[in-house]
Amino acid sequence: MSGLRRQGREKALQLLMSLEGARANGEASSEKVSADFWDASGGSPSLRRFTNELFFGAAKVQAELDPVIIPALKNWRIERLSPVDRNLL
């Protein structure tokens, strides 16, 4: 089970990065990003369920998280964080 969870966390981060790219291109649908991702990469039903739970949960509250992260940044602006770092946080 831990292998599934590790893979799910990795894939959820990949999905969040894909969503960020889609938003930059004006295509902000998390459902489309998820469907395209799974069409290209496949995965077991349990992996998809766990990953999508993480991805859609994070995508839903992403805008609410920046105000929580910003006070913890010392001498940094959130815009300076790499997309990977911001999505991990």
C-alpha positions as CSV (number, residue, x, y, z in Angstrom):
1,M,0.0,0.0,0.0
2,S,2.8,2.4,0.7
3,G,4.1,2.1,-2.9
4,L,0.6,3.1,-4.1
5,R,0.6,6.1,-1.8
6,R,4.1,7.2,-2.9
7,Q,3.1,6.9,-6.5
8,G,-0.1,8.7,-5.9
9,R,1.7,11.7,-4.3
10,E,4.2,11.8,-7.2
11,K,1.4,11.7,-9.7
12,A,-0.6,14.3,-7.8
13,L,2.4,16.7,-8.0
14,Q,2.7,16.0,-11.7
15,L,-1.0,16.8,-12.1
16,L,-0.7,20.1,-10.2
17,M,2.3,21.0,-12.4
18,S,0.2,20.2,-15.5
19,L,-2.7,22.3,-14.1
20,E,-0.3,25.2,-13.6
21,G,0.8,24.9,-17.2
22,A,-2.8,24.7,-18.4
23,R,-3.7,27.8,-16.4
24,A,-0.8,29.7,-18.0
25,N,-2.3,28.8,-21.4
26,G,-5.8,29.8,-20.4
27,E,-7.0,26.2,-20.0
28,A,-7.8,26.0,-16.3
29,S,-10.0,22.9,-16.1
30,S,-8.7,20.5,-13.5
31,E,-11.0,17.8,-14.9
32,K,-9.5,18.1,-18.4
33,V,-6.0,18.1,-17.0
34,S,-6.7,14.9,-15.1
35,A,-8.4,13.2,-18.0
36,D,-5.6,14.0,-20.4
37,F,-3.0,12.9,-17.8
38,W,-4.6,9.5,-17.2
39,D,-5.2,9.0,-20.9
40,A,-1.5,9.4,-21.5
41,S,-0.1,7.6,-18.4
42,G,-2.6,5.0,-17.4
43,G,-2.6,3.5,-13.9
44,S,-4.6,1.2,-11.8
45,P,-8.1,2.2,-10.6
46,S,-6.8,2.4,-7.0
47,L,-3.9,4.6,-8.0
48,R,-6.2,6.9,-10.0
49,R,-8.6,7.2,-7.1
50,F,-6.0,8.1,-4.5
51,T,-4.1,10.4,-6.9
52,N,-7.3,12.2,-7.9
53,E,-8.3,12.6,-4.3
54,L,-5.1,14.4,-3.6
55,F,-5.0,16.4,-6.8
56,F,-8.6,17.6,-6.8
57,G,-8.4,18.4,-3.1
58,A,-5.3,20.5,-3.5
59,A,-6.6,22.2,-6.7
60,K,-9.8,23.1,-5.0
61,V,-8.0,25.1,-2.2
62,Q,-4.9,26.2,-4.1
63,A,-5.9,29.9,-4.2
64,E,-6.6,29.8,-0.4
65,L,-3.1,28.4,0.3
66,D,-1.0,31.3,-1.0
67,P,-2.1,33.6,1.9
68,V,-1.1,30.9,4.3
69,I,2.3,30.3,2.7
70,I,3.3,34.0,2.2
71,P,3.9,34.9,5.9
72,A,6.3,32.0,6.2
73,L,8.5,33.2,3.3
74,K,11.4,35.1,4.7
75,N,12.9,37.6,2.2
76,W,11.0,35.9,-0.7
77,R,7.9,36.7,-2.7
78,I,5.7,33.9,-3.7
79,E,6.2,34.7,-7.3
80,R,9.9,33.9,-6.9
81,L,9.2,30.3,-5.7
82,S,9.7,27.7,-8.3
83,P,6.4,26.0,-9.4
84,V,7.6,22.7,-7.9
85,D,8.3,24.3,-4.5
86,R,5.0,26.2,-4.5
87,N,3.0,23.1,-5.4
88,L,4.9,21.0,-2.8
89,L,4.1,23.6,-0.1
